Amino acid sequence: MRWYKGLDRSQPPIYSDNQGASNRGIRVIPGSNTDFSINIQNVQPEDAGTYYCVIFVPWVQERELASGKGTLVSVIAKPSQPVVLGPTQRITAGSQASFSCYSEGFFPSEITVIWLKDGKKIPAAQTNILNSDEKRSISYRAESRVEIPLEEGDVKSQLTCQIQHRSLDGPLQQTFALGNILR
């Protein structure tokens, strides 16, 4: 018995009875003739897909005897704590200031980025959802930008980037104190 991700039988199986537990697949009930369930270890977003349990003829190893209809595995990965970056130099009141917010490692790609100034929603200039830079990873990265006019009264104001994703019980957020850049 072997477990494969997808229909391609030429790829290495995620689990094989002949090889025992692999570094990824472990039988739930070892040696059972009726329950062929496995646990997949160290699940990553790229593990999402349809998995097939395949039984081979015992005396002819590469001849399929039976195959399951497939088990769909969905993976949900949480986004990282957002990071807010602002101007590197002090800004005078009356000027515009640009801010960026980044969060990565999430799956699926649907995510909401909300900007708040002193708790009030403000529109983002641009939000992009990108594939993560990591090789073989299918997780995503959100990059959002906002440009706001700064006023003297903003010395005590806060700008917050809030991230909402289906993997989270509540939003993640990072706050930037505008007084740190006003001169």
Secondary structure, DSSP 8 states (H G I E B T S, - for coil): -EEEESS-TTS--SEETTTBS-SSEEESSTT-SS---EEESS--GGG-EEEEEEEE-TTSTTSEEEE---EEE---B-----EEE--SS-B-TTSEEEEEEEEEEEBSS--EEEEEETTEEE--SEEEEEE-SSTT---EEEEEEEEEE--GGGGG-EEEEEEE-TT-SS-EEEEEEGGGTB-
